[in-house]
Amino acid sequence: MMNIFARVHAYSAVKVRGILDEACRVTGACPHVEHPIKPFWVLDTSRQSIEAAIAEHMGQFVDVIRSDGSSYPRARRKDHRCLTAGVLSWPVPVTIVRSTPEAMAQFQRWFLLSSQWVRNEFSDNLQGLMVHGDEEFPHIHFFVVGDAQRLHPGLKAELIDNKRQGTGPERIAAHKRGLADWLDRYHARVGKEFGLTRKTDLRPTWRIKDRQVRQDLIGLQSKIDEREQEKWNEIYDRAEKTQRETMRF
């Protein structure tokens, strides 16, 4: 059984450099990768195109509405979330993809459909798309520039009439629905064709603090059977967790 692995996050302008340094395999920025290899950029995108788009977006003024209905222009805040970035992973190890023509052809087909799907989802806001092949599983990173509140599928779902919903529980529920719908669309358009399973992760690996442990669990999950499940559970239970609420969608 092979599962879909798709994640998306929103980042403020002050975090962009670190995100791009890691993605571009800048020396010292990706200690979790044993032998970093420069990524392959696609769709005529690059780090420069992402940074230029962010600079333009952050340089724009926004209208702030006063209580009396009037407005005034204001520069965007430094903590404004201007980058929506995510990953789509192919659940077949890089070693197999590279050594087996059939596996390579399957991966290339998945890559083509996934790239098209990302482009359809984010249109002209998509400023970066790359492929990493230096970890256990090959994967796509995508970078979307603009107001994340209106681009990130979870944050976008929090809006009603272009305004965020009023309470924390309502926002969390809407956020989860938005992410679930996003993953459903990916499964319907891409995952089903390759027999990838769409399921709720009741034991989310993102809660594991240690990144290498997370990677080990993800690797086990892709090839898990009844004999390996006990080992997976043992590693998960032993690992230190974050205190964030479990997000199920």
ChimeraX attribute file (.defattr): number of C-alpha atoms within 10 A of each C-alpha:
attribute: neighborCount
match mode: 1-to-1
recipient: residues
	/A:1	11
	/A:2	17
	/A:3	18
	/A:4	22
	/A:5	18
	/A:6	17
	/A:7	15
	/A:8	17
	/A:9	16
	/A:10	23
	/A:11	16
	/A:12	16
	/A:13	18
	/A:14	13
	/A:15	15
	/A:16	17
	/A:17	12
	/A:18	13
	/A:19	15
	/A:20	17
	/A:21	15
	/A:22	17
	/A:23	18
	/A:24	21
	/A:25	19
	/A:26	14
	/A:27	10
	/A:28	9
	/A:29	16
	/A:30	17
	/A:31	13
	/A:32	14
	/A:33	14
	/A:34	9
	/A:35	10
	/A:36	19
	/A:37	14
	/A:38	14
	/A:39	17
	/A:40	14
	/A:41	18
	/A:42	13
	/A:43	12
	/A:44	9
	/A:45	16
	/A:46	18
	/A:47	19
	/A:48	11
	/A:49	15
	/A:50	21
	/A:51	18
	/A:52	14
	/A:53	20
	/A:54	19
	/A:55	14
	/A:56	11
	/A:57	15
	/A:58	20
	/A:59	11
	/A:60	11
	/A:61	13
	/A:62	14
	/A:63	12
	/A:64	13
	/A:65	11
	/A:66	9
	/A:67	7
	/A:68	6
	/A:69	7
	/A:70	9
	/A:71	12
	/A:72	10
	/A:73	11
	/A:74	11
	/A:75	12
	/A:76	17
	/A:77	12
	/A:78	12
	/A:79	11
	/A:80	17
	/A:81	23
	/A:82	28
	/A:83	29
	/A:84	25
	/A:85	23
	/A:86	18
	/A:87	17
	/A:88	21
	/A:89	20
	/A:90	23
	/A:91	22
	/A:92	20
	/A:93	17
	/A:94	20
	/A:95	14
	/A:96	13
	/A:97	20
	/A:98	14
	/A:99	10
	/A:100	11
	/A:101	11
	/A:102	12
	/A:103	17
	/A:104	16
	/A:105	13
	/A:106	16
	/A:107	21
	/A:108	13
	/A:109	15
	/A:110	18
	/A:111	20
	/A:112	12
	/A:113	17
	/A:114	20
	/A:115	21
	/A:116	14
	/A:117	16
	/A:118	18
	/A:119	18
	/A:120	11
	/A:121	16
	/A:122	18
	/A:123	12
	/A:124	10
	/A:125	18
	/A:126	24
	/A:127	26
	/A:128	22
	/A:129	26
	/A:130	22
	/A:131	20
	/A:132	22
	/A:133	19
	/A:134	17
	/A:135	17
	/A:136	17
	/A:137	20
	/A:138	20
	/A:139	22
	/A:140	22
	/A:141	21
	/A:142	21
	/A:143	25
	/A:144	27
	/A:145	27
	/A:146	21
	/A:147	20
	/A:148	22
	/A:149	22
	/A:150	15
	/A:151	20
	/A:152	26
	/A:153	26
	/A:154	26
	/A:155	22
	/A:156	20
	/A:157	23
	/A:158	23
	/A:159	17
	/A:160	10
	/A:161	6
	/A:162	10
	/A:163	10
	/A:164	16
	/A:165	16
	/A:166	11
	/A:167	8
	/A:168	9
	/A:169	10
	/A:170	12
	/A:171	18
	/A:172	17
	/A:173	15
	/A:174	21
	/A:175	22
	/A:176	19
	/A:177	18
	/A:178	20
	/A:179	22
	/A:180	17
	/A:181	16
	/A:182	19
	/A:183	21
	/A:184	16
	/A:185	14
	/A:186	21
	/A:187	20
	/A:188	11
	/A:189	14
	/A:190	22
	/A:191	22
	/A:192	13
	/A:193	12
	/A:194	14
	/A:195	13
	/A:196	17
	/A:197	14
	/A:198	17
	/A:199	13
	/A:200	11
	/A:201	12
	/A:202	10
	/A:203	14
	/A:204	14
	/A:205	18
	/A:206	17
	/A:207	19
	/A:208	21
	/A:209	14
	/A:210	14
	/A:211	14
	/A:212	13
	/A:213	16
	/A:214	19
	/A:215	18
	/A:216	14
	/A:217	19
	/A:218	20
	/A:219	16
	/A:220	15
	/A:221	18
	/A:222	18
	/A:223	15
	/A:224	17
	/A:225	11
	/A:226	7
	/A:227	8
	/A:228	13
	/A:229	13
	/A:230	12
	/A:231	14
	/A:232	16
	/A:233	12
	/A:234	11
	/A:235	14
	/A:236	19
	/A:237	12
	/A:238	9
	/A:239	14
	/A:240	13
	/A:241	14
	/A:242	12
	/A:243	9
	/A:244	8
	/A:245	7
	/A:246	13
	/A:247	17
	/A:248	14
	/A:249	18
